[in-house]
Amino acid sequence: MNNPIPYGRQNITEEDIEAVVSTLKSDYLTQGPKIAEFEEAFANYVDSKFAVAVSNGTAALHLCALALNVKQGDKVITTPITFAASANCVRYCGGEVVFADIDPETYLLDIDNVRKLLEAEPKGTYKGIVPVDFAGRAVDLEAFRKLAEEYDIWIIEDSCHAPGGFFADSKNQKQFCGNGNFADLAIFSFHPVKHIACGEGGMITTNNDKLYEKLLQLRTHGIVKDDNKYKNSIDFAVGSSVSSSGVENYPNWYMEMQDLGYNYRLTDFQAALGSSQLKRAEEGIEKRRALATKYQEAFKNKNFIKGQSGVVEGHAYHLYILKVENRLGLYNYLRENKIFAQIHYIPCHLMPYYRSLGWEEGDLPVAEQYYKNCISLPMFPSLTEDEQEFVIEKINSFYGD
Ligand SMILES: *Cc1c(COP(=O)(O)O)cnc(C)c1O
């Protein structure tokens, strides 16, 4: 009998363990130097100016929505084929989520559908777009930026599936997911099924210094610790009149809570694990791309295949997706053989919560059809050649091939 093969799995090395243990023995378990180290290394990796580490990807999305000032009734567009958090962040702030259908070939938010929504309402109706680099395939954000500028709206790139992914822009330059050249803000997750595992963890990247400052503040309770930014007087801070005594500075203990923020911090030992994992990120992507090439070759001429992720330049391959007939049969057959394929995703607009807000079957036909056929195959750097061959063989044998 073979070992169980999941669709995704983290990879923890001795070096990772050593990084965590040495942080546990240091002075800081949280709010120490490992956070800034991880942020700097991550910004460098995705080619952005700033990075802000947070407790998970969902917290990252929430802070982005807050920093962009999403309010009651604000309309924001996203894709239904994503993890619910991409949409939920808008709801946390009282905004309205408007789902737009996907492209049947790329499975990404279809820009033409987004344009139709924007054109149908007076300018100012929509405030932003949350495109998702779904499965690890980079959204063409250059095109989305152009559209966003026409309508004066912001972009949050949900890049949870795509650290290290990129697309080639109109000048044939590589544009890395989350590099901040087109999106206002981008977010990542370090949940163990994602490329870089911290247990829980997230990151926001941006090139915008105002948004960066705001995120830092919102991450810790809305607290500001900077003499130049205080709103209360020095007299108040000191507790007595200081004009006569010549004191010019705020006392060292002083700080101000200026906004309603949260505690969305990452711990230092998680950041140490993240930095250690990040060193192997490129190697991991190379392995994922090799696995994708093999799947693509194995299934390219099979008549039971209705579509697949395929080989796409810059794809980060968080997932490798097949579209098949008799998906339930295949899923169960693979399980019998201890191959734990997964389904990504149940369309978000048809979750009971979003149905309760008025969404129904038939609203987004391409996404709904995609859901009926999709299945995510095992895809992670430590998947062995034998294991991948076993997966391919079992899929072929299920369809009598
Ligand atoms: C994983 C994921 C999230 C949420 O990240 P968490 O760290 O689990 O909160 C958001 N969006 C997408 C597309 C994801 O895959």
The ligand as an SDF file (V2000), in Angstrom:
LIG
                    3D

 15 15  0  0  0  0  0  0  0  0999 V2000
   -5.4700   30.9360    2.0330 C   0  0  0  0  0  0  0  0  0  0  0  0
   -6.1530   32.0440    1.3530 C   0  0  0  0  0  0  0  0  0  0  0  0
   -6.6150   33.1880    2.0360 C   0  0  0  0  0  0  0  0  0  0  0  0
   -6.6180   33.3140    3.5390 C   0  0  0  0  0  0  0  0  0  0  0  0
   -5.4340   33.0950    4.1500 O   0  0  0  0  0  0  0  0  0  0  0  0
   -5.3850   32.6030    5.6900 P   0  0  0  0  0  0  0  0  0  0  0  0
   -3.9290   32.7690    6.0210 O   0  0  0  0  0  0  0  0  0  0  0  0
   -5.8180   31.1730    5.6980 O   0  0  0  0  0  0  0  0  0  0  0  0
   -6.2630   33.4850    6.4630 O   0  0  0  0  0  0  0  0  0  0  0  0
   -7.1570   34.2200    1.2920 C   0  0  0  0  0  0  0  0  0  0  0  0
   -7.2780   34.1420   -0.0420 N   0  0  0  0  0  0  0  0  0  0  0  0
   -6.8760   33.0400   -0.7290 C   0  0  0  0  0  0  0  0  0  0  0  0
   -7.0280   33.0350   -2.2050 C   0  0  0  0  0  0  0  0  0  0  0  0
   -6.3160   31.9620   -0.0510 C   0  0  0  0  0  0  0  0  0  0  0  0
   -5.9510   30.8820   -0.7320 O   0  0  0  0  0  0  0  0  0  0  0  0
  1  2  1  0
  2  3  1  0
  2 14  2  0
  3  4  1  0
  3 10  2  0
  4  5  1  0
  5  6  1  0
  6  7  2  0
  6  8  1  0
  6  9  1  0
 10 11  1  0
 11 12  2  0
 12 13  1  0
 12 14  1  0
 14 15  1  0
M  END
$$$$
